[in-house]
């Protein structure tokens, strides 16, 4: 049996601990892919804001084609609250897998 008299419940302890980057990435992938019903390819950026919220850039496979280099991907900006719940997202870019950004 867990003693919770001095430290609160284990769930309360988890709420006090800041969400790690790895857990924020996992939460973003799970929630965005569930909402869009599309597979997430990768997370290209992840940073924590001063208020503890998370801002991520997530790459999603929107249309699979053959050959794979012509498949359509999209970049989404995703925001999570400090606990890892999705606050919002928006598509910022759509591109073919085989096309590099121009600099």
N, C-alpha and C positions, 0 to 999 in steps of 0.2 A: 504494500500500500504506500502511496506517495504522500509525504508530509507536506501539506500546503498551508500550514498554520502561519508560517512566518514569511513565506515567499510568494503566496498566491498560487493559483493553479498553473499548470504547465502552459496552458493556452495564454494566460496573462503574461507569462514570461516571454513567450514568443512575440507578443504584441509590443513589448518594450524594446526588444532587440531590433535594430534596423534591418530592413530587407537587404540581403546581399545582392550584388550585381548578377550573380548566376541565377538566383531565385527570381529576380526581376525579369531577366531574359526568358526564363522558363514560363513565367506567368504571361508575359507579352505574347509569346509564341502560342501558348495554349488558347488564350482568349481571342486573339485576332484570327487564328485559323478556324476556331469554332464559329465566330461571327460571320466571316467571309465564306466559309466552307471551301477554302482554298489552302493548299500546302504552303507553309513558310519555308523559304529556301535558306535564309540566314538573317542574322542581325548584324548590321553594318556599323551601328554606333549605339552606345548606352551611357547615359550620364545621369547622376543624381542632382537634382536642383537643391537650392538652399533650404527649401521647405520640406525636403525629404521625398518629394515626388520623383518619378523616373521619366526621362525622355529618351525614346529609342527610335532608331530608324530600322525598319524591318523590310526585307525583300521577300516578295510573295510571287509564286508562280501563278499567273492569271490564265494563261492559255498554253497548253502543251502542244508542240508541233514537231514534225519530223522534217528535216533533221532538228535535233535539240537546240542547235545554235540559233534557230529562228523562233523558238518559244518566246512568249511575251511574259516579262517580269514587270513588277511594279514596286516602287518604294513607298512605304507608308511611314508617316510620323505617328508615333504612338505615345500616349501619356498614361502613366500609372500613378495611382496615389501611393503614399508611403507604405501601405500594406500590400500593394501589388494588384489592386483592383483597377481595371481599365476605366479611365476617365473619358478618353476620346481617341480618335484616330482620323487621319486623312491621307488620301493618296497624293503624293507630290510629284510622281514621275512614272512614266510607263515606257518600256524599252525592250528591244530584242536582246536576248542573252548574248549573242555574238557581237554586239556593238559596244565599243568602248566610248567612254565620255571624251569629248573634245576638250582640250585644255587651252 
